[in-house]
Amino acid sequence: MIRPICRRGVVWITKLCNIKCRFCYYLYEKNKKHTPIDSINRTLRWFKDQYHIEYVDITGGEPTIHPYIERIVRFSNECGIKPTIITNAQRTDVIEKLIDIGLEDVLISIHGINDYYDKVVQKKGAFKNIEKTIEMLKKKNFTFRTNTTLTKYSCEGIDEIIDWLLNVKPRIVNLIAFNPHEGTLWAQKKVQDFQVSYTEMAKAAKKAIDKLLKEGIWTNVRYLPLCFMKGYETYVCNFHQWQFDPYEWDCISGERFSRKEIEQLIKEANSRKVFGYSNDEKLRLYLMKKQTSVNAFVAVCKECANKDICDGIYPQYLKSFGQKEFNPKKGKKIQDPLYYRIKDTGWAILKKKVSDPEI
């Protein structure tokens, strides 16, 4: 049994941005700059030639402020890689031009509604710019997806966010748990004024799933421990599920592994008896386990049926919120990271072309 593996790469073309999200990992980073276009083009060519990447997410910072963003989109298409931008949707005219020259998809960040959004991103009129961009996309019959980071701001305003999403109808909604990953600005800090518990995040996420799915809008929850999403596990895509999702990022190209390194990693994965129906699956799950190895499992986690397919708990979160929230799932240990996801594969449906007939 071989399941499809994602073939989507990612290029960070800048750390500069035209808004200031209060929870941004790069908010206080100094000496931020654009990535040179020659370096970006080499990466895109390498993605195609070495890793057979079919899609690429162009991100930042805010990619639309890169002076060569049009050239980057064009070159991606020349390489045979379909480009997406992950954007705050402030520059409607630029996004429209990118669509006209070959942009395949748009992923828009939504962290609040109206004045509340402006407060979160510290820019007056920012939400109106998003609405202008959405209006343009609708006129062009160009579908889009959205990201919402689960923080105090979005959890408090989840009802308004849901109502707005139901109105604009994105193709897919991603609800992303704020996690202070090791190596980022927030990893060593105590609770921030915008950080909320997993319990609060899960409550907001479940409410969104219930309402959005009824209208045919697939909803993913990313990076939330499975024990908080009991009954909703199908919609959870953490690192263990990451490599099967066509809208996530291929970890092989992301780490720039050589053929020799890949062969060695496959041997390691097999020697550790990592789950998988193919060497490719085993390799990717092994890499995801390595990536989350800095995370913790508390005592009750040992009893949980989902322990082997769970990312664990981020160290900063555990120090800040403690371990009282965690509630294991009883039953036989589950090894297949897609055990829940394959029950409904709405997450795996790629974007239809405008010219595709309705089914």
QUIDA-V232593 format. One line per field, one symbol per residue. phi: phi as a letter, one per 30 degrees, with the letter a starting at -180 (. if undefined). Layout:
phi->???
This chain:
phi->.ccdcdbccbbccacdbcbbedcddcecdchdaddeddddddddddeddcbhdcbbccbahcddcddceddddddedddicdccccbdidceddddddddckdcabccdbclbhdddeddchbdidddddddddddddddhcdabbcbddbeddddcdddddedddddhddbccccddbdeejceddccdecdcdbddddddddddddeeddddcicdbcccicedddceibeeccbcedcedcddcccdddddchddeddddddddddddchddlcaddddeddddddddcdddcbdeddddddcedccdicdedddddcicdddbdcdkddccddceddddacedcdddddeddddc
